[in-house]
Amino acid sequence: MTTTATRSAPEPNDPPDGTTGALAVNQLRKSYGAVEVLHGVDLDVQPGERVALMGPSGSGKSTLLNCICGIEPADAGQILISGADLTKMNAAELERTRRESIGYVFQSFHLLPTLTARENVEFPGQLIGLAARERRERAGALLDQVGMSHRAEHLPDALSGGERQRVALARAVMNSPRLVLADEPTGSLDSVIGDQVLELLQTISDELNIALLLVTHDTDCARICHRTVRLHDGRIAKPD
Amino acid sequence: MPSFVSSPIWRVAFALLTKSTLRHWGQAKGSYLLIIAIVALGVGSLNGIRQASRAATANFGLFNEAISGRSDFLIEAPAGPIRETQLPGLAPLSRQPDWHLLPVIEGPFTQVSADGEPQRLLRLIGLDLVAVANLPTFIDREFAFGQAESRWNDWVGAAPRVWISSSLAADSGLKVGDSLRGAVGGRMHELEVAGMLGDADNPVPEDLLIADLPAAQAILTRVGEIDRIEAVVNDRAARQSPARMAEIEDRVRALLPEGLVFRAAAERIAERADMTAAFRLNLTILSLIAILVGAYLILQALDTAVVRRRAELATLKSLGVGQRALFLTLMLESLLIGTLGSILGLGVGVLLASGAVHLLADTVNALYFATSVEAIRMSGVDIATGLAVGIGFSLFAGLLPARDAMFTPPAQILSRGDWSPGFVWLRRPWTGLALVGAGLLCLLLPPLPLAGGARLPLGGFLAAGCGIIGAALLSGQTLVWIARACQRVAVGAATKLALSRLADGSSRHRLAVAGLVVAVAMVTGMVQMVGSFRVSIERWFDVRFQAELYVSERTAGGASAVNGIAPEVLQAVTTGPAVTFADTLYISPVGAPSGRTYLGGVDLGAWSGRVAQIWIKDPGALAPAADAQPAFISETFARRFDLMEGGKITLATPTGSRDVTPIGIYADYGNEFGSAVIAAEVWKQWIQADRAINTSLYLQPGTDANVVRDALRLRFPGLEIRNAQELRTLALGIFEQTFRVTSALNGIGLTVAIVGLALGLFSLFAESAGTWATLRRIGFPAKSFALTAGVEGAGIALAAWLSGTFVGLCLGWLLIYVINVQSFGWTLVWHLPVGAFLGLGASLVVFGFLAGALTGAWHRRGLS
């Protein structure tokens, strides 16, 4: 189903063509001191499209992801999220973009420990000032979608790894972002639970038309994506 | 609610406060209750001392106020009492219908038990009771005393009768007609209780003793004298009108005879308040130090909380929570801690004040003037001050952790482990150097003159504050140097690991050292000052007090609560067969160019030879000025009036302005206002008095002083007669009492700093959780774990002790040679209690090791 750095043939899950992409990275360069980590990376992700980003350790995957979510500034190039250029934004605008346009799924979940599962999902909505009722309804629906309604009032400590990642998934899409960045989302889970989480990611992406950039070492994870992009020494590898 | 509260940042901060912060509080109730208790203790110390010192000094005012109501104006002699010969001049004033004149005499009366032991100090007020009974203010009070007005002729001129407070009657079991036994001026008196004053609705001070004016004059052996005349305006509505009061004041001034001075009654209260201004200020500064150290503890505790919530903060950053929202959340947490702690502290303050008030009253009695304790009251200003200080210091303490939280990176970066701690500036020396430099510059500031003649060594205090904090910030480098030196000889993996961490000198290591340095420096400095003071006083005692017996009036109060020894009693005491020489001291407060001071009368010839002194300038070393009375002056007097190299000063005495010129300067640790002594005969002429304050008896060689003492005690039960050892014990007792508050605050400061070290270690180890987890996985044994953590704790304590001792030595120098000299004008012998320093160091290192080992073990248990 997936190819390397090429879009797959049109299938039911193929992304719709859009005039404005969910993510466009143009000639992105990033250095740490004298060492250039990203050498002019280009990457486009369309709304609803799922792209796997693979590459060996030290290839620059994490740096690229951090630049895309505005945590690390790029030295040169452009990063457009739904048409808005991150490289031109100030700190407050970057924070707002992270709140409103990007969802993030971590390998180690990073749920807020004092908040229940429902409150964790509601929290991004609170950040953007969503009305309490709307927040509750949406969080309830998302928890239902990820199969966690029955654990909604539990604290993260009381949840298993798979359950935590489901809650994290719901939290990532709470504010209906155009783009979800998932960094090894199954890295802390066993294969069975990992598969369930991947299926959820796929379902949510399809149902909510959310673009997904999935960073992984595992080729099996890439099966839910429309295409795979390989990063090697800070450059997008040419397709085989 | 202000509109900004609904802004996104505030909304997020409030959400985080309720959903995260308060839930963390719920999970660690003990820790947060402790932090709130620390704020409460700090606010309580400050407010408690404020309220206690106010209650202990408030009752020095016009004791007859409880009976006659507040007076509006006072007529007094420029110095000393008003003579009855001056009263005819007041006739035009007394004929005015707008005010009543009320002559008053007051003095101490020591209640004595049946077996002759002093029980309590009472204030005997002599009033013209007929005049009092006619006062409009008096009629309102409805005292039983007023109802006896119709029979006033029964008691005028009768045997001494007194009215006592109902509370004293209840405490002493006295009834109307009973006899109240007591001593005044060295003589015993039996006074008949004529009635009780006051009840729950009209309370009067417990120590109030009212007598008719002639009776009081007789008891106080001051016939023909009154202390002041109080003027009470009849039209009480006029008091509310400044214009009307000014008009009355002008009329009183116009009618005032020569030789008497006029002032508003409120000025007298203010003058007494001025006398203790420095004392109260010192207490306030000490209590502020306590709360400052408390703020450090709050800082450490909040920092620990931030470190423990680091991952959560990082996640929040990843979710798009901004820096300002995180900063605001942490500051709101500090605000909440400060508010809760301050409210609790207001209550703690009342409790502490209740405990400290008698201690402070005793100190004020011993050092300044007769006072008694009144009920502890919390004013609106106390509440505002407590809340402002508690909340202010909590917010100040929360700044660094909040700033640290603000700079927490998003989870993506934190998990990569390449983030450096937020207190990076602590690793740079500039702030510390700037503060030390500012402190040195502050030393150039002259002392600030306070009303009443006291001086505030503002520059010294600022230099101490800047120097301590600046040096504390620099002291982290000591830790690095010690660790690097030890690394060369270290053996064993655990020790090497600990030393490598210390040698790295992280910001948190430096913060832990800095906090402890402040406490060690403060304790070391204060121990030196108190020790130096004690050594100086002991040396002074050894030289100054060579007589065999010391005689003074028997009172339950301190040195200031005396009426003086009646001349015939003095004559009898000093002319006994065993006495070869009596060094008699007469003393009186007099006016000085700034505030007031004391003028004494002695045998100047004996002082130049037989009576030993510690001379700062030997008798005759200073050339006397022409047309001025030669005097020996105390060092405090010399420094206060700039007479160290001689000169002349004009003093206001009851007989007019008089010039004195120093011919020698002696050490005297008796009072901070200074004193000059002239020939006794001249003193009697100038002051128009003949009651001595004390006399020292030099006995025939071979005489058993205790036998003479016992014989004198039997003959003069109203006198206090002590041998040299007893006097020394008494004086050192007063000294210990004076510094008890200092010692208590020192203890609080050190305890708080040690708890701060433990909290600092918690932060350190929490921040190193990754390292500990790795070590555990590679099989690092539990013992080695504890050893590593223990060595870290001990290293921090050792570095803090070395740096703190150095800073403390500088502080000791500052306290002794700058602050003490500027405040009190006396030079102390610098005493270094080396044993105490070493003991403190050893205790700190042991505690540091134990705290480190236990904290490390606790963290290890929590590792997965």
Interface residues (C-beta under 8 A of the other chain):
Chain A: S62 L65 N66 C69 I71 E72 A91 A92 E95 R96 T97 R98 R99 E100 Y104 F106 S108 H110 L111 L112 P113 T114 L115 E119 F123 P124 Q126 L127 G129 R171 D183
Chain B: P8 R11 V12 A15 K19 S20 R23 H24 Q27 A311 E312 A314 T315 L316 S318 L319 G320 V321 G322 Q323 P409 P410 A411 Q412 I413 S415 R416
